[in-house]
Amino acid sequence: MKLYFSRNPNPRLAVAVARHLRSDVTFEYASPQSSSEKARFRPLNPNLLVPILERPGRALWEADAIACYLSRQAGSNFWRTDDDEPEMIRWISWGKENFVRAADIVHWERGTKLRYGIGACDEAMVEEGMRAFRDAARLLEAELSGRAWLVGDAVSYADFRMATFLPYNDAARLPIADYPALKRWAEQLEGINAWRDPFEGLTAPALPPIPG
């Protein structure tokens, strides 16, 4: 199997999962939207986005689907398959519509737009994202103050998914430190090698710098 990736948030998430599970995959940096690559990648993902998992049969795209598949292949409960599965899916669903979405809004304005020359940072959108972040962070702070991980006693995909944008917080500058339990949880994730540096040893051009 081959996992096509870039250094952007969702592809990073997929690489971190594969590395954490020690999946039997090879990794290839890819730019499906470049004019020379569209014909190659459109049959694998009509959206022309990574991550893409090329496997026997039909290619699989979207980080959540890839994480589910790789966890099953590894015989791991990282993607919960027991009675905790509904709770894990609850956090994945809630996170993408709340905490992850809020972080994405802020990162888009302070990071992505500036990195790729898409436009100036819209401070009104930053503030909208920050309001959503604070609302979501308060809920997570209450939940994480009484537990180590989001689901059960061990890390799950819900933790990885919830933290999708935290490795990019040098750009987004979300006030994680204002929430002690959330900060502890984020630091705990950083203690997992596959999460801290999923691209170690891989050929992957660095993201463009953010102009000063």
Kinemage of the C-alpha trace (Angstrom):
@kinemage 1
@onewidth
@group {chain A} dominant
@subgroup {mainchain}
@vectorlist {calphas} color= white
{ca met a 1} P 0.000 0.000 0.000
{ca lys a 2} L 1.093 3.574 -0.597
{ca leu a 3} L 0.036 6.669 1.343
{ca tyr a 4} L 0.222 9.904 -0.617
{ca phe a 5} L 0.627 12.920 1.636
{ca ser a 6} L 1.722 16.505 2.065
{ca arg a 7} L 2.692 18.521 5.141
{ca asn a 8} L -0.760 20.076 5.486
{ca pro a 9} L -3.013 19.220 8.466
{ca asn a 10} L -5.177 16.339 7.224
{ca pro a 11} L -2.387 14.556 5.336
{ca arg a 12} L -0.180 14.999 8.410
{ca leu a 13} L -2.900 13.350 10.474
{ca ala a 14} L -2.996 10.338 8.154
{ca val a 15} L 0.800 9.947 8.224
{ca ala a 16} L 0.791 10.185 12.033
{ca val a 17} L -1.820 7.421 12.218
{ca ala a 18} L 0.136 5.166 9.861
{ca arg a 19} L 3.342 5.764 11.795
{ca his a 20} L 1.628 5.217 15.161
{ca leu a 21} L 0.131 1.918 13.972
{ca arg a 22} L 3.387 0.892 12.245
{ca ser a 23} L 1.302 0.254 9.148
{ca asp a 24} L 2.861 -1.613 6.238
{ca val a 25} L 2.713 1.315 3.833
{ca thr a 26} L 5.161 3.325 1.786
{ca phe a 27} L 4.919 7.097 1.843
{ca glu a 28} L 5.033 9.419 -1.137
{ca tyr a 29} L 4.814 13.191 -1.062
{ca ala a 30} L 2.299 14.308 -3.674
{ca ser a 31} L 0.767 17.438 -5.202
{ca pro a 32} L -2.349 16.153 -6.996
{ca gln a 33} L -3.532 19.634 -7.988
{ca ser a 34} L -0.408 20.498 -9.940
{ca ser a 35} L -1.137 20.510 -13.675
{ca ser a 36} L 1.303 17.699 -14.396
{ca glu a 37} L -0.201 15.400 -11.733
{ca lys a 38} L -3.961 15.787 -12.181
{ca ala a 39} L -4.344 12.989 -14.711
{ca arg a 40} L -2.426 10.603 -12.456
{ca phe a 41} L -4.362 11.338 -9.286
{ca arg a 42} L -7.918 11.950 -10.507
{ca pro a 43} L -8.696 8.191 -10.668
{ca leu a 44} L -7.417 7.845 -7.097
{ca asn a 45} L -9.324 10.824 -5.682
{ca pro a 46} L -11.629 12.966 -7.851
{ca asn a 47} L -11.184 15.794 -5.328
{ca leu a 48} L -7.445 15.916 -6.159
{ca leu a 49} L -6.563 16.128 -2.485
{ca val a 50} L -4.322 14.130 -0.183
{ca pro a 51} L -4.226 11.972 1.879
{ca ile a 52} L -4.875 9.076 -0.467
{ca leu a 53} L -4.248 5.446 0.411
{ca glu a 54} L -3.523 3.396 -2.686
{ca arg a 55} L -4.393 -0.229 -1.902
{ca pro a 56} L -5.533 -3.340 -3.749
{ca gly a 57} L -8.906 -2.609 -5.273
{ca arg a 58} L -10.241 0.904 -4.833
{ca ala a 59} L -8.107 3.740 -3.459
{ca leu a 60} L -9.243 5.250 -0.163
{ca trp a 61} L -9.309 8.974 0.559
{ca glu a 62} L -10.205 11.150 3.569
{ca ala a 63} L -8.101 10.934 6.728
{ca asp a 64} L -10.846 9.446 8.920
{ca ala a 65} L -11.549 6.610 6.496
{ca ile a 66} L -7.828 5.891 6.111
{ca ala a 67} L -7.386 5.827 9.899
{ca cys a 68} L -10.277 3.370 10.274
{ca tyr a 69} L -8.886 1.091 7.577
{ca leu a 70} L -5.294 1.120 8.838
{ca ser a 71} L -6.400 0.453 12.417
{ca arg a 72} L -8.450 -2.533 11.274
{ca gln a 73} L -5.536 -3.791 9.189
{ca ala a 74} L -3.272 -3.537 12.232
{ca gly a 75} L -5.759 -5.301 14.516
{ca ser a 76} L -5.595 -2.248 16.766
{ca asn a 77} L -8.206 -0.649 18.994
{ca phe a 78} L -6.767 2.783 18.185
{ca trp a 79} L -9.941 3.132 16.113
{ca arg a 80} L -12.262 1.783 18.751
{ca thr a 81} L -14.324 -1.221 17.731
{ca asp a 82} L -15.646 -2.115 21.185
{ca asp a 83} L -18.309 -0.447 23.308
{ca asp a 84} L -16.280 2.799 23.214
{ca glu a 85} L -16.766 3.206 19.456
{ca pro a 86} L -19.889 5.413 19.701
{ca glu a 87} L -18.098 7.734 22.135
{ca met a 88} L -15.078 7.935 19.852
{ca ile a 89} L -17.272 8.777 16.873
{ca arg a 90} L -19.095 11.370 18.978
{ca trp a 91} L -15.793 13.172 19.661
{ca ile a 92} L -14.692 12.931 16.028
{ca ser a 93} L -18.006 14.389 14.865
{ca trp a 94} L -18.182 17.100 17.531
{ca gly a 95} L -14.535 18.008 17.121
{ca lys a 96} L -14.722 18.518 13.376
{ca glu a 97} L -17.738 20.810 13.754
{ca asn a 98} L -16.413 22.724 16.759
{ca phe a 99} L -12.823 22.562 18.097
{ca val a 100} L -11.157 21.489 14.831
{ca arg a 101} L -13.288 23.832 12.765
{ca ala a 102} L -12.465 26.783 15.017
{ca ala a 103} L -8.745 26.034 14.812
{ca asp a 104} L -9.049 25.693 11.040
{ca ile a 105} L -10.653 29.134 10.708
{ca val a 106} L -7.840 30.813 12.633
{ca his a 107} L -5.084 28.803 10.965
{ca trp a 108} L -6.498 29.585 7.515
{ca glu a 109} L -6.307 33.315 8.193
{ca arg a 110} L -3.012 33.465 10.077
{ca gly a 111} L -1.237 30.601 8.353
{ca thr a 112} L -2.505 29.186 5.060
{ca lys a 113} L -3.533 32.436 3.360
{ca leu a 114} L -0.198 34.070 4.115
{ca arg a 115} L 1.910 31.003 3.282
{ca tyr a 116} L 0.411 30.691 -0.187
{ca gly a 117} L -0.279 34.349 -0.987
{ca ile a 118} L -4.038 33.837 -1.058
{ca gly a 119} L -4.801 37.148 0.622
{ca ala a 120} L -4.447 39.216 3.763
{ca cys a 121} L -5.420 37.938 7.195
{ca asp a 122} L -9.051 38.839 7.916
{ca glu a 123} L -9.056 39.844 11.579
{ca ala a 124} L -12.850 39.601 11.792
{ca met a 125} L -12.631 35.953 10.780
{ca val a 126} L -9.811 35.396 13.273
{ca glu a 127} L -12.008 36.743 16.039
{ca glu a 128} L -14.925 34.567 14.899
{ca gly a 129} L -12.640 31.549 15.017
{ca met a 130} L -11.285 32.554 18.416
{ca arg a 131} L -14.789 32.840 19.856
{ca ala a 132} L -15.626 29.368 18.561
{ca phe a 133} L -12.303 28.070 19.877
{ca arg a 134} L -12.921 29.429 23.370
{ca asp a 135} L -16.400 27.879 23.481
{ca ala a 136} L -15.053 24.490 22.387
{ca ala a 137} L -11.969 24.708 24.598
{ca arg a 138} L -14.092 25.305 27.697
{ca leu a 139} L -16.025 22.127 27.031
{ca leu a 140} L -12.867 20.119 26.379
{ca glu a 141} L -11.216 21.572 29.470
{ca ala a 142} L -14.072 20.301 31.627
{ca glu a 143} L -13.941 16.868 29.990
{ca leu a 144} L -10.159 16.476 30.114
{ca ser a 145} L -9.822 17.696 33.685
{ca gly a 146} L -11.046 14.289 34.827
{ca arg a 147} L -9.405 11.982 32.303
{ca ala a 148} L -6.130 11.453 30.456
{ca trp a 149} L -7.615 10.859 27.003
{ca leu a 150} L -10.916 11.555 25.299
{ca val a 151} L -11.999 7.895 25.209
{ca gly a 152} L -11.089 5.385 27.881
{ca asp a 153} L -7.627 5.026 29.371
{ca ala a 154} L -5.544 5.052 26.189
{ca val a 155} L -5.034 7.295 23.185
{ca ser a 156} L -7.512 6.806 20.340
{ca tyr a 157} L -8.079 8.289 16.932
{ca ala a 158} L -10.433 10.780 18.581
{ca asp a 159} L -7.410 12.404 20.250
{ca phe a 160} L -5.438 12.581 17.009
{ca arg a 161} L -8.414 14.006 15.098
{ca met a 162} L -9.235 16.585 17.777
{ca ala a 163} L -5.618 17.805 17.738
{ca thr a 164} L -5.350 18.056 13.929
{ca phe a 165} L -4.317 21.726 13.912
{ca leu a 166} L -2.349 21.933 17.154
{ca pro a 167} L 1.003 21.128 15.485
{ca tyr a 168} L 0.476 24.337 13.471
{ca asn a 169} L -0.150 26.542 16.459
{ca asp a 170} L 3.025 28.527 15.830
{ca ala a 171} L 0.987 30.102 13.030
{ca ala a 172} L -2.524 30.065 14.543
{ca arg a 173} L -1.464 31.178 18.047
{ca leu a 174} L -4.480 29.666 19.770
{ca pro a 175} L -4.370 30.271 23.551
{ca ile a 176} L -3.913 26.623 24.561
{ca ala a 177} L -2.035 27.654 27.712
{ca asp a 178} L -5.209 29.263 29.081
{ca tyr a 179} L -6.689 25.786 29.557
{ca pro a 180} L -4.487 23.637 31.845
{ca ala a 181} L -6.120 20.265 31.169
{ca leu a 182} L -6.189 20.927 27.442
{ca lys a 183} L -2.529 21.960 27.556
{ca arg a 184} L -1.617 18.796 29.474
{ca trp a 185} L -3.459 16.674 26.915
{ca ala a 186} L -1.710 18.405 24.009
{ca glu a 187} L 1.676 17.883 25.658
{ca gln a 188} L 0.793 14.252 26.256
{ca leu a 189} L 0.199 13.836 22.529
{ca glu a 190} L 3.571 15.444 21.849
{ca gly a 191} L 5.092 12.608 23.854
{ca ile a 192} L 4.010 10.169 21.119
{ca asn a 193} L 6.808 10.016 18.530
{ca ala a 194} L 4.494 9.393 15.592
{ca trp a 195} L 2.443 12.443 16.483
{ca arg a 196} L 5.323 14.757 17.324
{ca asp a 197} L 7.243 14.169 14.075
{ca pro a 198} L 5.346 11.980 11.614
{ca phe a 199} L 7.550 13.098 8.713
{ca glu a 200} L 10.808 11.915 10.256
{ca gly a 201} L 12.922 10.280 7.557
{ca leu a 202} L 10.424 11.063 4.775
{ca thr a 203} L 11.069 13.167 1.687
{ca ala a 204} L 8.684 16.060 2.170
{ca pro a 205} L 9.388 19.696 1.252
{ca ala a 206} L 8.830 22.104 4.112
{ca leu a 207} L 5.760 24.328 4.096
{ca pro a 208} L 6.383 27.795 2.667
{ca pro a 209} L 7.369 30.251 5.407
{ca ile a 210} L 4.841 32.790 6.643
{ca pro a 211} L 5.998 36.271 5.565
{ca gly a 212} L 7.090 38.420 8.460
